[in-house]
């Protein structure tokens, strides 16, 4: 039976990623292999499931997720590893992995995971892609533009923002115009929507880079 799902296998071990790819091919999946997150991002993946090795010698699922998000991509990421302990599994899920597969892969486990993600990923994936793209846009802002963004989202006028930041209204206009230009926004409502899609707290936004 031919599966249409694509598996992106990220693993620092050439032997391991080759074994996973052969296993996936035998089950009918289309498999692509990458040594690290940089190679994955360079391939500009638009669909599929990422199997990311999580282990100090072979890669980090957190690094893969961070690299994808930093470049405006979102794909469902599943961690892989040999003999993962419970704390490693919990940490991977908290970092954004949707599941954790033990290596070597098992056919029933892999196919059930793919089926579950296919059922859930469409709506969730679109939401996460918008989040990743919004975060990339916000990262272009200067610290002052981020401060003004937060106050615009809070509904404050240019005059109120000027008083809050102790700068002139004209300076607020300049920063606000630059901020909206970088975000590709024409109205305050677009700024608010993008800010919400990024899902960053105020402190996280100010630290974003």
C-alpha positions, 0 to 999 in steps of 0.5 A: 500500500502506497502512503502519501505522507512524507517523513523528514528524518533528522539524525546526526548518525548517518547509519541511523537515518539510513536505517529509518529511511529504509524502514519508512520506504518499506512501509510505503512512505516517502523519506528524506534524510538530513544530518541536522536542522540546518539541512532541513531548513535549507530544503524548505519543507512545506509538508510532511512529518519530521522525525528528529533524533533527540540525544546529545550526540546525534541532535536535539528535537528542541533545536529542530523545532527552534530552527523551523520556527525561526525560519517561519516553518511549521511541521509536526515534529516527532522526537526519536531516540534509543531507550529514552527515559521518562524525563527525556520524553516529557522534556521533548513534549514540553519543547513542542514534539507531538510524540516520541518514538523509540529507535529502532522504529516499529511498524505498528507504532510508526503507522499509528503515529502517522495516522493520528497526526494526519487526523489532527495536523491540518487545522493545528498545523495551519495555526502553528504555521501562522504562529511561526510566521508571525514570530519571524515578523515580530523578530524584525522589530527594534526594542522601541517598536516592540514597546509601541506594538504592545501599547497599540495592541492595548488600544492606546492612542499615539498621544497616550503612547507618547506619555507612557514612553515619555517621548514626543507624539511625532516620534511615536508616529515615526516608530509606529509607521516603521513597525507597521511597515516591517509587519506588512500591516496597514491597520491596527487590527492587522497588528493585533491579529499578528500579535495574537497569532505569535502567542508570545507573552509581553516579556517574551516579545521584548526578548525576541530577536 
